[in-house]
Amino acid sequence: MTNAPKDALAKSKPEKVKNNKKTVEAKFVTGSIMRHVIVLSITASIGLVSIFAVELVDFYFLSLLQNDAIMASMGFAAVIMFFNMSFSIGLSIAMSATVAKAIGAGDNAKARSLAINNFIFSTVFTLIIGLVTWIYHIPLLQISGAEGESLEFASRYLTIILPSLPLLSLAMSGGALVRAMGAPKMAMFAMLFGSIVNLILDPILIFGFDMGIEGAAWASVAARISIGVSALYLTYGKHDFAIPFSFTIFKRQMPIIAIIALPAMATMLATPFANWFMTREIAQFGESYMAGWSLAGRATAVVFGVIFALSGAIGPVYGQNFGARRFDRVRKTLLDSISFTLIYCIFASILFYLAIDQVNIMFNVTGDAEKFMHFISIWVGPSFAFYGLLFIANAAFNNLGYPLLSTAFNFAKATVGTIPFVLYGVSIMGAEGVFAGNGVGNAIFGVLALVTCIYLINRLAKMNDGKGPQKGFRSKHK
């Protein structure tokens, strides 16, 4: 019997896939797709939002220092960190896609070996990326528009936190693996544990030890350590997903991992590139607008973190049903994900709009920053709704064997779907035009990606028509 936890997903009573070791349940081939989408998205988002919430908590404690240069520096530092985090997200997508597909196809031994080889690849890769970024972080900050005190504070923060990138990658890949195994709540608890560590250490280090922005950085490093250790314990200590490492198998599986990981990372890098460009445009309007931009990035990430998490969360649902050749359920996953995204964005945007005055008071936001936050509170809902459509389509592309489509759409959105619209928005609206222009690009490319995704799923279904579900699965839907 599997030792995966008996959470809400286990109620679907899926078929069990057996091999010479332990049983891994293919949880997403049967049962309610909408329930899977909701449970996976919410649990994954709680973990991811906990990371974003920690950054917002950092921002809150640092805002008590009442220094606009520190607030602005967090915006510049976020640009560099977003680039690095994107590598970790892309690697976690590879973990989820490769392992979930192996589970869906009934190959338990392959799923276990893919897991350990994904971990090794992600750790080595992010170690190199973190080192390079650490060496060149000052020039990277300067080309992002940082100067003076803002540059100094951002540099002090990044010097401490950048070497911990491999720990973040371990945490994210571990969470993706646990979700692919059908235990999303366990992945959520690991992320929450790290957030609690950060929340406790923030005031102690920032104020108790009078470390300022360096204290916030060290608290974040401690959180990443705790999340990484928790994820590894859940995977190999509690659920015994281990398999002996084989360098021969590692070399054989590297193409399988790389064909997903490299395009996924390239795809994820598109968004921080667009964010970098928008930050440069905002920086020209002064530190007050940059402080507002920094707060907006953290606050909206918390409120709409479910949308960010959706792409990685529904990957196992796509992957297992694709592995089982259940294209009716692949299509249903897409449609239910769209419904969930639109409904969530409507309610989240209303709440954000109603709470914006309290948010501004809490974070001591005044002047241009306050004006900027009010503008964002009106238009953030539609912007994220269309952005969510792009995430949903990308998840399908990555898990249905077309990761380059995901890369193409994300880079198109980050370039032709961002730069001209933002520049035009700035020319007619000023700083607010940065957000408005980006929202128009979200709408155009979100719809285009969704239409392409629907066409691809229908095409794959026709190609596999008559083959039926993968051997080992008996459909409950006649």
Legacy VTK file of the C-alpha trace (Angstrom):
# vtk DataFile Version 3.0
C-alpha trace
ASCII
DATASET POLYDATA
POINTS 478 float
0.000 0.000 0.000
1.103 3.539 -0.620
2.008 5.653 2.315
0.796 8.844 0.619
-1.395 10.812 3.043
-5.154 10.275 2.923
-6.168 13.768 1.982
-9.154 15.082 0.136
-7.903 13.778 -3.183
-7.810 10.212 -1.960
-11.608 10.142 -1.847
-11.721 9.665 -5.596
-10.552 6.042 -5.043
-8.137 5.913 -7.985
-6.676 2.824 -9.589
-3.331 1.711 -8.113
-0.174 1.215 -10.095
2.144 -1.505 -8.767
5.747 -2.400 -9.360
8.502 -4.195 -7.500
8.733 -1.585 -4.770
5.825 0.397 -3.342
2.511 1.491 -4.779
1.978 4.988 -6.115
-1.607 6.041 -6.695
-2.568 7.728 -9.955
-4.891 10.146 -8.248
-5.976 12.381 -11.097
-7.183 9.843 -13.655
-10.507 9.380 -11.872
-12.692 11.562 -9.686
-13.891 15.143 -9.967
-11.582 17.317 -12.089
-12.935 20.560 -10.639
-12.313 19.279 -7.112
-8.751 18.320 -8.085
-8.185 21.760 -9.626
-9.516 23.554 -6.547
-7.691 21.416 -3.972
-4.376 21.439 -5.849
-4.539 25.160 -6.646
-5.501 26.213 -3.136
-2.976 23.971 -1.371
-0.185 24.849 -3.805
-1.046 28.536 -3.583
-1.004 28.486 0.220
2.570 27.275 0.053
3.538 29.754 -2.660
1.558 32.603 -1.118
3.329 31.921 2.165
6.591 32.779 0.386
5.052 35.948 -1.066
3.505 36.761 2.317
6.911 36.519 3.944
8.219 39.100 1.473
5.208 41.288 2.289
5.937 40.866 6.011
9.574 41.817 5.327
8.283 44.883 3.523
5.984 45.768 6.428
8.703 45.608 9.077
11.100 47.532 6.850
8.386 50.141 6.191
8.420 50.903 9.920
11.911 52.304 9.380
10.198 55.011 7.253
12.947 55.181 4.654
11.815 55.472 1.003
15.262 54.358 -0.179
14.854 51.022 1.638
11.356 50.569 0.196
12.615 51.319 -3.302
15.611 49.009 -2.838
13.265 46.099 -2.159
11.690 46.683 -5.553
15.060 46.577 -7.291
16.142 43.517 -5.301
12.859 41.812 -6.206
13.715 42.096 -9.906
16.917 40.076 -9.438
15.273 37.606 -7.068
12.378 37.114 -9.484
14.825 36.071 -12.190
16.420 33.539 -9.838
13.099 32.249 -8.533
11.988 31.664 -12.123
14.740 29.073 -12.569
13.460 27.253 -9.488
9.858 27.383 -10.716
10.874 26.029 -14.131
12.792 23.170 -12.524
9.827 22.347 -10.297
7.626 22.167 -13.402
10.029 19.584 -14.837
9.799 17.603 -11.611
6.013 17.654 -11.654
5.608 16.932 -15.370
8.086 14.039 -15.624
7.146 12.296 -12.381
3.377 12.716 -12.810
3.507 11.303 -16.334
5.469 8.259 -15.126
2.936 7.708 -12.334
0.045 8.104 -14.774
1.610 5.546 -17.115
2.073 3.096 -14.230
5.887 3.139 -14.100
6.639 3.585 -10.397
10.380 2.829 -10.575
10.843 5.405 -13.317
8.931 7.976 -11.264
11.287 7.463 -8.316
14.465 7.691 -10.387
13.159 10.804 -12.167
12.544 12.381 -8.777
16.090 11.984 -7.479
17.623 12.988 -10.814
15.442 16.107 -10.950
16.676 17.032 -7.480
20.326 16.622 -8.493
19.935 18.587 -11.699
18.058 21.447 -10.040
20.559 21.765 -7.178
23.619 21.895 -9.427
21.992 24.214 -11.950
20.781 26.760 -9.394
24.094 26.654 -7.542
25.772 27.907 -10.717
23.068 30.512 -11.404
23.156 31.774 -7.820
26.944 32.165 -7.899
26.944 34.083 -11.200
24.145 36.380 -10.022
25.925 37.002 -6.710
29.115 38.046 -8.517
27.349 40.437 -10.920
24.459 41.667 -8.766
25.611 45.299 -8.629
25.762 45.779 -12.444
22.412 43.985 -12.680
20.900 46.398 -10.163
22.332 49.389 -11.981
20.835 48.423 -15.329
17.537 47.992 -13.492
17.624 51.662 -12.521
18.985 51.454 -8.969
21.301 54.229 -7.795
22.416 55.989 -4.639
21.034 54.702 -1.342
18.588 52.370 -3.095
21.484 50.630 -4.838
23.409 50.296 -1.562
20.488 48.791 0.364
19.553 46.415 -2.473
23.166 45.222 -2.722
23.368 44.511 1.018
20.153 42.484 0.845
21.120 40.446 -2.237
24.639 39.688 -1.009
23.094 37.629 1.779
20.115 35.997 0.080
21.441 35.067 -3.392
23.657 32.127 -2.246
20.527 30.419 -0.861
19.023 29.861 -4.341
19.734 26.075 -4.355
17.764 25.795 -1.108
14.802 27.531 -2.746
15.053 25.180 -5.709
15.080 22.141 -3.421
12.011 23.481 -1.643
10.036 24.151 -4.822
11.010 20.902 -6.553
10.239 18.991 -3.373
6.817 20.584 -3.161
6.131 19.756 -6.807
7.165 16.139 -6.221
4.919 15.744 -3.187
1.987 17.174 -5.185
2.739 14.818 -8.078
2.619 11.941 -5.590
-0.895 13.097 -4.672
-0.141 14.781 -1.327
-0.659 18.523 -1.907
-1.413 19.269 1.749
2.008 18.016 2.820
3.695 20.338 0.322
1.619 23.187 1.697
2.683 22.468 5.294
6.369 22.503 4.319
6.013 25.962 2.792
4.006 27.221 5.754
6.691 26.020 8.159
9.274 28.166 6.368
6.969 31.166 6.460
6.500 30.797 10.219
10.270 30.705 10.687
10.637 33.901 8.676
7.776 35.613 10.489
9.365 34.884 13.878
12.892 35.925 12.873
11.976 39.142 11.011
11.270 41.423 13.992
13.986 39.750 16.077
16.725 40.367 13.514
15.487 43.655 12.019
14.762 45.422 15.320
16.003 43.214 18.174
19.520 42.938 16.738
19.209 46.243 14.861
20.254 44.564 11.586
17.806 46.437 9.354
17.582 45.156 5.801
20.294 42.545 6.446
18.080 41.070 9.172
15.248 40.620 6.676
17.654 38.838 4.316
18.938 36.427 6.980
15.380 35.628 8.072
14.538 34.690 4.475
17.606 32.454 4.250
16.553 30.642 7.426
13.081 30.140 5.958
14.504 28.619 2.766
16.627 26.202 4.803
13.607 25.057 6.805
11.433 24.592 3.699
14.125 22.627 1.859
14.738 20.313 4.802
10.984 19.811 5.281
10.429 18.926 1.619
13.241 16.360 1.632
11.972 14.836 4.867
8.437 14.468 3.499
9.713 12.875 0.294
12.367 10.502 1.576
11.833 10.295 5.315
8.079 10.113 5.742
6.957 8.699 2.373
10.033 6.658 1.399
10.101 7.667 -2.273
13.795 6.863 -2.433
15.596 4.731 -4.987
19.360 4.033 -5.258
21.152 6.608 -7.407
22.513 5.357 -10.713
24.727 7.569 -12.848
23.801 5.481 -15.904
20.107 6.135 -15.328
20.884 9.790 -14.607
22.535 10.192 -18.018
19.670 8.343 -19.710
17.013 10.475 -18.029
18.725 13.824 -18.441
17.191 14.363 -21.912
13.752 13.548 -20.466
14.267 16.137 -17.721
16.000 18.727 -19.885
13.368 18.697 -22.619
10.893 19.956 -20.006
13.198 21.881 -17.647
15.054 24.037 -20.171
11.976 25.336 -22.041
10.115 25.698 -18.722
12.932 27.815 -17.277
13.105 29.835 -20.464
9.361 30.305 -20.234
9.545 31.419 -16.609
12.331 33.899 -17.418
10.031 35.799 -19.744
7.937 37.175 -16.879
10.849 38.596 -14.822
12.221 40.134 -18.029
8.934 41.983 -18.468
9.016 42.917 -14.776
12.575 44.223 -15.167
11.510 46.431 -18.076
8.518 47.783 -16.171
10.669 48.470 -13.092
13.055 50.520 -15.226
10.127 52.552 -16.527
8.733 53.123 -13.025
12.172 54.078 -11.633
12.287 57.205 -13.778
9.340 58.657 -11.812
11.214 58.656 -8.475
11.548 56.723 -5.220
7.933 57.286 -4.115
6.567 55.558 -7.211
9.193 52.823 -6.799
8.043 52.302 -3.214
4.468 51.952 -4.487
5.623 49.559 -7.209
7.462 47.464 -4.606
4.382 47.257 -2.384
2.082 46.552 -5.329
4.234 43.637 -6.474
4.197 42.018 -3.046
0.559 42.732 -2.172
-0.869 41.516 -5.503
1.336 38.411 -5.356
-0.275 37.502 -2.029
-3.837 38.237 -3.146
-3.487 36.556 -6.535
-0.959 33.886 -5.560
-3.517 31.228 -6.458
-3.160 32.251 -10.109
0.630 32.048 -9.937
0.382 28.587 -8.356
-2.218 27.272 -10.796
0.243 26.511 -13.597
2.380 24.207 -11.480
-0.504 22.827 -9.434
-2.623 21.479 -12.297
0.407 20.015 -14.064
-0.014 16.586 -12.411
-3.685 16.509 -13.446
-2.731 17.132 -17.072
0.255 14.777 -16.822
-1.487 11.757 -15.337
-4.522 11.976 -17.620
-2.253 12.457 -20.630
-0.221 9.441 -19.547
-3.475 7.466 -19.315
-4.717 8.869 -22.682
-7.818 10.334 -21.037
-8.221 13.349 -23.319
-11.791 13.910 -22.216
-10.402 14.652 -18.773
-7.507 16.690 -20.164
-10.103 18.901 -21.852
-12.171 19.076 -18.672
-9.072 20.100 -16.711
-8.619 23.056 -19.045
-12.245 24.186 -18.850
-12.505 23.806 -15.080
-9.230 25.688 -14.618
-10.594 28.584 -16.674
-13.784 28.704 -14.602
-11.832 28.598 -11.357
-9.480 31.389 -12.493
-12.232 33.769 -13.571
-14.329 33.241 -10.440
-11.328 33.636 -8.144
-10.135 36.831 -9.844
-13.561 38.448 -9.545
-13.774 37.900 -5.797
-10.086 38.643 -5.111
-10.152 41.917 -7.052
-13.249 43.112 -5.159
-11.598 42.383 -1.815
-8.358 44.060 -2.874
-10.231 47.189 -3.999
-12.191 47.415 -0.745
-9.051 46.964 1.379
-6.698 49.312 -0.478
-7.052 52.247 1.954
-6.222 50.024 4.917
-3.237 48.591 3.020
-1.886 52.075 2.331
-2.263 53.062 5.988
-0.600 49.855 7.228
2.464 50.356 5.020
2.710 54.135 5.522
2.016 54.773 1.833
1.494 58.413 0.901
1.827 60.764 -2.062
2.535 59.278 -5.487
2.770 55.763 -4.092
-0.751 56.018 -2.647
-2.120 57.304 -5.947
-0.422 54.452 -7.788
-1.843 51.812 -5.421
-5.388 53.157 -5.900
-5.034 52.873 -9.674
-3.784 49.305 -9.433
-6.632 48.291 -7.127
-9.127 49.111 -9.900
-7.494 47.237 -12.775
-5.587 44.396 -11.109
-8.494 41.908 -11.370
-8.941 41.923 -15.170
-5.157 41.940 -15.664
-4.631 38.815 -13.562
-7.664 37.046 -15.022
-6.191 37.188 -18.527
-2.733 36.398 -17.173
-4.255 33.317 -15.571
-5.430 32.101 -18.979
-1.827 32.221 -20.166
-0.693 30.212 -17.105
-3.387 27.585 -17.704
-2.365 27.167 -21.335
1.325 26.984 -20.396
0.621 24.193 -17.910
-1.064 22.211 -20.682
1.761 22.840 -23.156
4.408 21.730 -20.618
2.592 18.528 -19.674
1.290 17.498 -23.105
4.709 17.406 -24.743
4.810 20.906 -26.273
6.929 22.974 -23.846
8.323 25.142 -26.653
4.837 26.541 -27.236
4.814 27.699 -23.630
8.213 29.304 -24.113
7.104 31.035 -27.302
3.952 32.492 -25.774
5.661 33.716 -22.623
8.472 35.419 -24.503
6.038 36.931 -26.965
4.024 38.295 -24.045
7.173 39.593 -22.300
8.378 41.428 -25.423
5.818 42.422 -28.053
3.038 41.984 -25.502
4.689 44.267 -22.947
7.246 46.745 -24.298
5.182 48.652 -26.905
2.051 48.700 -24.737
3.941 49.920 -21.664
5.806 52.600 -23.608
2.563 53.869 -25.113
0.863 53.738 -21.710
3.662 55.790 -20.122
3.472 58.353 -22.926
-0.212 59.054 -22.289
-0.705 58.178 -18.588
2.663 58.481 -16.873
3.619 55.902 -14.236
0.120 54.369 -14.193
0.574 53.566 -17.878
3.152 50.909 -16.960
0.489 48.797 -15.271
-2.245 49.627 -17.796
-0.081 48.768 -20.806
0.956 45.480 -19.272
-2.712 44.628 -18.626
-3.593 45.114 -22.309
-0.784 42.744 -23.287
-2.056 40.184 -20.756
-5.490 40.242 -22.366
-4.250 39.763 -25.927
-1.780 36.972 -25.259
-3.928 35.219 -22.670
-6.690 34.747 -25.236
-4.269 33.728 -28.003
-2.614 31.085 -25.800
-5.969 29.690 -24.716
-7.231 29.329 -28.289
-4.007 27.537 -29.252
-4.302 25.232 -26.246
-7.862 24.209 -27.148
-6.762 23.446 -30.707
-3.794 21.362 -29.464
-5.897 19.252 -27.075
-8.474 18.548 -29.778
-5.695 17.593 -32.202
-4.069 15.197 -29.729
-7.444 13.648 -28.939
-8.050 12.928 -32.629
-4.553 11.451 -33.032
-5.239 9.061 -30.143
-8.850 8.345 -31.051
-9.664 4.667 -30.635
-6.604 3.815 -28.540
-8.523 4.128 -25.285
-7.069 4.683 -21.832
-3.547 3.568 -21.067
-3.343 -0.045 -19.941
-3.709 -0.308 -16.185
-6.543 2.189 -15.843
-10.238 1.341 -15.959
-12.361 4.367 -16.565
-15.364 4.939 -14.382
-16.890 7.162 -17.053
-18.400 5.199 -19.923
LINES 1 479
478 0 1 2 3 4 5 6 7 8 9 10 11 12 13 14 15 16 17 18 19 20 21 22 23 24 25 26 27 28 29 30 31 32 33 34 35 36 37 38 39 40 41 42 43 44 45 46 47 48 49 50 51 52 53 54 55 56 57 58 59 60 61 62 63 64 65 66 67 68 69 70 71 72 73 74 75 76 77 78 79 80 81 82 83 84 85 86 87 88 89 90 91 92 93 94 95 96 97 98 99 100 101 102 103 104 105 106 107 108 109 110 111 112 113 114 115 116 117 118 119 120 121 122 123 124 125 126 127 128 129 130 131 132 133 134 135 136 137 138 139 140 141 142 143 144 145 146 147 148 149 150 151 152 153 154 155 156 157 158 159 160 161 162 163 164 165 166 167 168 169 170 171 172 173 174 175 176 177 178 179 180 181 182 183 184 185 186 187 188 189 190 191 192 193 194 195 196 197 198 199 200 201 202 203 204 205 206 207 208 209 210 211 212 213 214 215 216 217 218 219 220 221 222 223 224 225 226 227 228 229 230 231 232 233 234 235 236 237 238 239 240 241 242 243 244 245 246 247 248 249 250 251 252 253 254 255 256 257 258 259 260 261 262 263 264 265 266 267 268 269 270 271 272 273 274 275 276 277 278 279 280 281 282 283 284 285 286 287 288 289 290 291 292 293 294 295 296 297 298 299 300 301 302 303 304 305 306 307 308 309 310 311 312 313 314 315 316 317 318 319 320 321 322 323 324 325 326 327 328 329 330 331 332 333 334 335 336 337 338 339 340 341 342 343 344 345 346 347 348 349 350 351 352 353 354 355 356 357 358 359 360 361 362 363 364 365 366 367 368 369 370 371 372 373 374 375 376 377 378 379 380 381 382 383 384 385 386 387 388 389 390 391 392 393 394 395 396 397 398 399 400 401 402 403 404 405 406 407 408 409 410 411 412 413 414 415 416 417 418 419 420 421 422 423 424 425 426 427 428 429 430 431 432 433 434 435 436 437 438 439 440 441 442 443 444 445 446 447 448 449 450 451 452 453 454 455 456 457 458 459 460 461 462 463 464 465 466 467 468 469 470 471 472 473 474 475 476 477
